[in-house]
Amino acid sequence: MAGPLLGPAAHRLRRGTSVAAGVDVGLPAGILVGEGGGVYGLRSIADTMDPPYCRFEIACGLALLCLVGVTLLRRPAPLAAAGFAAVAVAAVFVALYGLDLLRLL
């Protein structure tokens, strides 16, 4: 599900504007933090997942955000965009994974 987002995000990180690059850094970071091995994994499927793995995935997402923020973004606007995008993507993952989407069919 995340693959189609990651390729264009990586391309724009190298060639886009600084705020767009910030958003593009936030996408994979938010995916790592919110997705099945991250917050959702700890909250909802911890009995079937290894909690240290979930924590490791969250740490990887935060490390990605910090490392790229310090090395590539550096200015407040792109850093804020990256943080906002990461929080938004993580929240969407947790919210959507929490729904019983099969029931909607």
N, C-alpha and C positions, 0 to 999 in steps of 0.2 A: 504494500500500500504506500510505503514511503518513497520507494524508488523513483517514481516520476517527479517527485518534489526535489530530490537531492541533486540530480544532474543539472537541471537549470539553475538551482541555487548555487552550486559550485561555479558554474559559468559566470553568473552575475556577480559573484563575490570577487572574481578577478577583473571583471570588465564594467560593472555597474557603478552607479553613484554610491556615495558613502552610506546614505540612509538605506538604500536598497540592499547594499552589502550587509548592513546590520540585520535587516529582516532575514536575509538569506542565511546568516549565521544562526539566528534564532530558530529556524525551521528544524535542522537536525538536532539541535540541543533540546528543543521542546519535544521532539519525537523520542529521544532517549529518556528524558525525564518522565514523560507521561505515559508512554506506551506500555505494553504488557509486562515487560521486565522492570518497569520503573514504578511510578506511584500507583498506577492501576494494579500492577502485580502485587505490591505490598498491601493494598487496600482490599482487593477483591479475590485474588486467586493465590494468596500466600500459602494456602494448604497444598497447592499443586506446584508451586515454584519454590526455589531455594531463596530465602530472604537475603542472604549475602549477595546473590547475583542481582537481585532487584536493587539493592543499595549501590552495588558497583555500577550498574547502568545509570542510575541517577547521578552518581559521582562523575561518570564519563561525560554526561550531558553538561553538567556544571563546569567541568574542566574544559570542555570544548568551548563553551561560552566565554570563560575567563581567558583562556589561552589565545584564542583568535581575537578577542576584544582587546587584549593588551598588545598583541603583535601587529594586527592589521587595522583595527578600527580606530582606536586611540582617542577619538573626539566624543564629546557628550551625546550629540544627536544620534550617531550610529550605535553607540553603546546602549542608549535608551531604546532604540528600535530593536536591537538584538534581544534585550531583556524582555521587552513587551511581547515580541514575537514568540520567544521561548515559553513564557507564561501562558500566552493565548493558545499555542499549539498543545502544550501539555494539558491544559484545562479541557480543550476540545476532545483530546484522546480519552481522558478519564470520563468525561460526560458521555461520549458516544459508545465507548466500550461498556459502560454501565447500563446502557439501554438493552432491552431485549428486542433487538431489531427483527428477529424472526416472527415475533408476535404481531408486528406491524403489517406483515404480509398477509 
